[in-house]
Amino acid sequence: MRGSVLHDHFAAAALARIGEDLTHLKVGRDMTIAIAMRAYLLDRWTEAFLGRHPDATVLHLGCGLDSRVFRLDPQPPVRWIDVDFPDVIALRRRLYPCRDNYAMIAASITEAAWLCRCPADAPAMIVAEGVLPYLGRDQVPLLLRRLVGHLPFGEIAFDAYSRLMIWLLNVNPAIRAAGADLHWALDDPAELTRLVPGLTLVEDRSRWSGVKAARMSPPLQVALQMLEATPMLPPMGRLLLYRF
C-alpha cells in the first residue's frame, strides 16, 4: 500500500474476503483520500486520549466495517466497544478476529437501551465517524446528552457539515448510489455546547493543510486554495473534538 494514509492492512483483507465489486458506489479518488484523511485525524485524537488515559473505554459509534480498533491496537486495560446495526455487527464477526477487551454491541445508536451495556467506571473516548449527519436533527443532541449523562468524563470526536454541504452531499453520486440521505447539519460548533450541557469544544478542524491538499486532484486543489483565500466563507465540513 505505497503512499497509503492509513496503512490499513485489516481493511484491505476484509475487502478481499467480501470479494464484491464496489465500483458501483462511485467513490472517486478525491473522496477516498478525504475519507482516509478524516480517519487519520480521528485516529490521532483517539491515540492522544488513550495516551493520557490508559485505562479508558473507547466507544466507536456506527463503526461499520472500520478497522480502527485493529489499526490502533490498544492494549489492556483499554476497553473498546464497537456499536452498529445487527447485520453490520454480524458481518464484522465474520471478517475480523476476536481480541482481548473488545466487544461489539448490535443496536441502533439512536436507541437508549444499548448504552446500559457500556461500563461507566472509566474515562471514555467516543468516536462517531461518518454517522451523525445521517441522524435526524433532534436525534444528535439527544444522543450526546445520553452519552454525557451516562459516562463519567471524556471526549467525543466526529465529523459535521453545514446545511449547504449536506445539500451538496445528498446529490453526490456516491451518496446517491448508496441510497443514503443526510439530515443533521451544524453551521456553528457552539450550538452543541448550548444544546448539550457539559460539552466544551476543544478543537475545530475545518481547513486542509497544504500537505493534505497535495494528494487531491488539481481541480480540487484549486477549489481548496480558493476556500483558503476566502476566510469569511463558513466552513462546509469540520472535524470536531469536544470534552465533557
C-alpha positions as a printed Julia matrix, in Angstrom:
244×3 Matrix{Float64}:
   0.0     0.0    0.0
   2.58    2.51  -1.14
   1.55    6.07  -0.37
  -1.26    4.87   1.87
  -2.52    7.28   4.52
  -3.73    4.66   7.0
  -1.7     1.55   6.06
  -4.88   -0.33   6.85
  -3.98   -3.97   6.16
  -7.03   -5.2    8.09
  -9.46   -3.25   5.92
  -7.72   -4.41   2.75
  -8.0    -8.03   3.89
 -11.67   -7.6    4.82
 -12.45   -6.11   1.41
 -10.71   -9.03  -0.26
 -12.75  -11.5    1.8
 -16.02   -9.79   0.87
 -14.99  -10.17  -2.76
 -17.56   -7.77  -4.21
 -17.1    -5.21  -6.95
 -17.78   -1.89  -5.26
 -17.24    0.36  -8.27
 -21.0     0.96  -8.42
 -20.61    3.08  -5.27
 -18.79    5.68  -7.39
 -16.34    6.7   -4.69
 -13.67    8.61  -6.59
 -10.04    9.22  -5.69
 -10.64   12.6   -4.04
 -13.41   11.25  -1.82
 -11.29    8.23  -0.92
  -8.4    10.49   0.12
 -10.72   12.78   2.08
 -12.21    9.84   4.0
  -8.74    8.49   4.75
  -7.57   11.9    5.98
 -10.63   12.16   8.2
  -9.95    8.74   9.66
  -6.28    9.61  10.18
  -7.06   12.63  12.35
  -9.69   10.77  14.36
  -7.13    8.02  14.94
  -4.62   10.59  16.23
  -7.17   12.16  18.59
  -8.06    8.72  19.91
  -4.41    7.8   20.41
  -3.77   11.05  22.25
  -6.69   10.4   24.61
  -5.52    6.86  25.32
  -2.03    8.21  25.97
  -3.48   10.4   28.72
  -5.95    7.78  29.95
  -4.52    4.26  29.51
  -7.49    2.79  31.43
 -10.11    4.34  29.13
 -13.12    2.89  27.38
 -13.5     3.63  23.67
 -16.99    3.74  22.15
 -16.94    3.6   18.35
 -20.45    4.57  17.25
 -21.74    3.49  13.86
 -18.47    1.62  13.36
 -19.48   -0.04  10.08
 -16.6    -2.19   8.89
 -13.96    0.29  10.06
 -10.9    -1.49  11.44
  -9.89    1.35  13.79
  -9.53   -0.96  16.81
  -7.02   -3.07  14.87
  -5.2    -0.07  13.4
  -4.65    1.48  16.81
  -4.25   -1.85  18.63
  -4.97   -0.54  22.14
  -3.56   -2.62  24.96
  -5.3    -3.65  28.2
  -6.73   -2.23  30.35
  -8.28   -0.18  27.49
 -11.74   -1.48  26.68
 -13.07   -0.98  23.15
 -16.73   -1.26  22.14
 -17.95   -1.08  18.54
 -21.65   -0.28  18.05
 -23.73   -0.68  14.89
 -26.83   -2.33  13.45
 -27.17   -6.11  13.96
 -26.43   -7.01  10.32
 -23.26   -4.9   10.37
 -22.05   -6.49  13.6
 -22.8    -9.95  12.19
 -20.6    -9.18   9.18
 -17.85   -7.79  11.42
 -17.82  -11.07  13.35
 -17.21  -12.91  10.07
 -14.47  -10.6    8.83
 -12.45   -9.63  11.88
 -10.74  -11.68  14.61
 -11.55  -11.59  18.3
  -9.24   -9.7   20.61
  -8.9    -9.03  24.33
 -11.01   -6.29  25.92
 -13.01   -5.88  22.72
 -16.79   -6.1   22.46
 -19.44   -5.37  19.87
 -23.0    -4.2   20.51
 -25.65   -4.84  17.86
 -28.04   -1.89  18.12
 -29.04    1.41  16.6
 -27.15    4.21  18.32
 -30.41    6.19  18.42
 -31.86    3.66  20.88
 -31.38    4.23  24.6
 -31.05    0.65  25.87
 -27.63   -0.24  24.39
 -25.83    2.38  26.47
 -26.7     0.47  29.65
 -24.32   -2.26  28.42
 -21.39    0.17  28.36
 -19.27    0.49  31.52
 -19.37    3.88  33.19
 -16.39    3.43  35.5
 -13.6     4.91  33.35
 -12.9     7.91  31.12
 -14.41    7.47  27.67
 -13.29    8.33  24.17
 -16.25    8.39  21.79
 -15.69    8.32  18.03
 -18.55    8.79  15.56
 -17.15    8.93  12.04
 -19.46    9.39   9.07
 -22.58    8.68  11.11
 -24.1    11.69  12.91
 -25.08   13.58   9.71
 -27.35   10.64   8.82
 -29.37   11.1   12.01
 -32.33   13.4   12.45
 -31.86   16.98  13.62
 -33.13   16.25  17.14
 -31.52   12.82  17.42
 -27.93   14.08  17.61
 -28.32   16.34  20.68
 -30.38   13.62  22.37
 -27.69   11.01  21.72
 -24.97   13.33  23.02
 -26.94   14.13  26.17
 -27.36   10.41  26.84
 -23.64    9.8   26.41
 -22.63   12.72  28.61
 -25.16   11.67  31.25
 -24.02    8.04  31.33
 -20.23    8.37  31.2
 -18.07    9.98  33.9
 -15.95   12.19  31.62
 -14.1    12.04  28.35
 -14.04   13.33  24.78
 -16.12   12.85  21.67
 -14.86   13.28  18.1
 -16.94   13.36  14.94
 -17.42   14.98  11.55
 -20.11   17.58  10.87
 -21.25   19.57   7.83
 -23.0    22.84   7.12
 -26.52   22.96   5.71
 -25.11   23.79   2.28
 -22.7    20.85   2.42
 -25.48   18.48   3.5
 -27.42   19.5    0.4
 -24.36   19.0   -1.82
 -23.61   15.6   -0.29
 -27.17   14.44  -0.86
 -26.74   14.98  -4.6
 -23.25   13.45  -4.63
 -23.19   10.34  -6.91
 -21.53    8.19  -4.23
 -24.16    9.07  -1.61
 -26.99    8.55  -4.09
 -25.53    5.19  -5.18
 -25.53    4.06  -1.56
 -29.18    5.02  -1.19
 -28.36    7.2    1.82
 -29.71   10.56   2.98
 -28.03   13.07   5.25
 -30.12   15.21   7.59
 -28.26   16.69  10.56
 -26.31   19.87   9.82
 -24.11   22.02  12.04
 -23.18   25.53  10.98
 -21.84   26.64  14.37
 -19.99   24.21  16.7
 -21.0    26.37  19.67
 -24.6    25.32  19.06
 -23.92   21.91  20.56
 -22.45   23.37  23.74
 -25.79   25.12  24.25
 -27.89   22.06  23.45
 -25.8    19.58  25.44
 -24.85   20.8   28.93
 -21.35   19.71  29.86
 -19.87   19.79  26.36
 -16.84   22.02  25.73
 -15.34   22.48  22.27
 -11.66   21.53  22.27
 -10.71   21.55  18.6
 -12.32   22.53  15.31
 -10.53   21.36  12.16
 -12.11   22.87   9.09
  -9.19   23.6    6.78
  -6.96   21.34   4.72
  -3.22   21.64   5.2
  -1.0    22.05   2.14
   0.41   18.56   2.57
  -3.06   17.01   2.68
  -4.37   19.06  -0.23
  -1.39   17.99  -2.36
  -2.86   14.48  -2.52
  -6.02   15.76  -4.22
  -6.73   16.21  -7.91
  -5.65   19.57  -9.45
  -9.24   20.9   -9.77
  -9.95   20.17  -6.12
  -6.64   21.68  -5.07
  -7.65   24.9   -6.83
 -11.04   24.84  -5.1
  -9.4    24.33  -1.71
  -6.99   27.19  -2.35
  -9.91   29.44  -3.2
 -11.63   28.5    0.06
  -8.43   29.19   1.99
  -8.21   32.62   0.33
 -11.78   33.43   1.36
 -11.78   33.07   5.17
 -15.12   34.85   5.53
 -16.86   31.84   3.96
 -18.14   29.49   6.68
 -16.56   26.01   6.6
 -18.69   23.4    4.88
 -17.12   20.47   6.71
 -15.5    20.08  10.1
 -13.81   17.54  12.34
 -14.78   18.39  15.9
 -13.43   17.35  19.26
 -15.44   18.09  22.42
 -14.7    17.4   26.05
 -17.32   16.53  28.66
